[in-house]
Amino acid sequence: MDACVGYAALDSSGQLSPFSFVRRATGQDDVAFKVTHCGICHTDLHQIRNEWKRSVYPMVPGHEIVGIVIEVGSKVSTFRMGDRVGVGCRVRSCGKCKACQKKAEQFCAKGVFTYNAVDIDETITYGGYSSHMVANVKFVVRMPDGLPSDAAAPLLVAGITAYSPMRHFGMVENGKHLGVVGLGGVGHMAVKFGKAFGLKVTVISSSPGKEKEAKELLGADEFLVSSDKGAMQRASNTLDYILDTVSAPHELGPYLDLLDLDGKMVFVGVPDKPFAFNATSLIYGRKLVAGSLVGSIQETQEMLDFCAEKGITPTFEKITPDYLNQAMDRLSKSDVKYRFVIDFSNGL
């Protein structure tokens, strides 16, 4: 077992404190790496505060992890010492179920999350707010040249959550019109991917003040305020695709009305109340409603390579570990554009 240090929540107060623990020794199929950067996902905030009522303490969060390889197992041939690598929100799957066989291991019912989960040896997994990480090689991705490590971290969840459904549902056809609901960590990446795919992009938000940043910072073509009924009605039947990233309860009817014939609406946010809508909104227009959950390892590597090729990086604020609790407080108030990234490169 290897000594490791990090930051952990010890109870549902969510306060993060220095914490010492042990990682398993590097197995024959494992990759061990020094953590240099880790993104702060909103999931981390939910988890450390036990807002989903399944937190186990002490908890070391973090599932947007980037670092430098320090050891590889005897059966690992795809990575070597000094490589830049990353790990996202899963570190294991069964490898046998239908999802795994279809290279969609993110849907494996026996999958193990990067932190706050029970691994096959019945130990609790610890995440990337730590000095180093050990993971099975199947869940490790390579950082391409030209993609900085700090910018790569948010791509491992926020980026792939937007990229995977856009690719899977064919929401990438040049010249088509994409609507993005919500302008947070995932939403701002959807805008950037949309523009890279050659789409016209409209941001739909409940916050009028976000119009300037949507257009000037992210390059969106249009902006709709969801509460402006007149503007929403005038935009009816203009969108080919909608990616809905909002996790707060909201009415679907006005958004479905924005879709043109054969339009597709995909949800990646998880509101705490069920959606309700009139089926005629779908029937009269042959519209599709679907959902998506992050992406596979194969898709994640494809996305990283695509970002390096196109020069796509998230918009983020880099912090040092001693600012973690302040960052969490700010995140709870949505006071970040659009992701915090912890810089561990100078140690903890």
Summary of the structure (lengths in Angstrom):
residues: 348
radius of gyration: 20.2
end to end distance: 19.9
largest distance: 63.5
contacts: 1213
relative contact order: 0.15
helix: 28%
strand: 28%
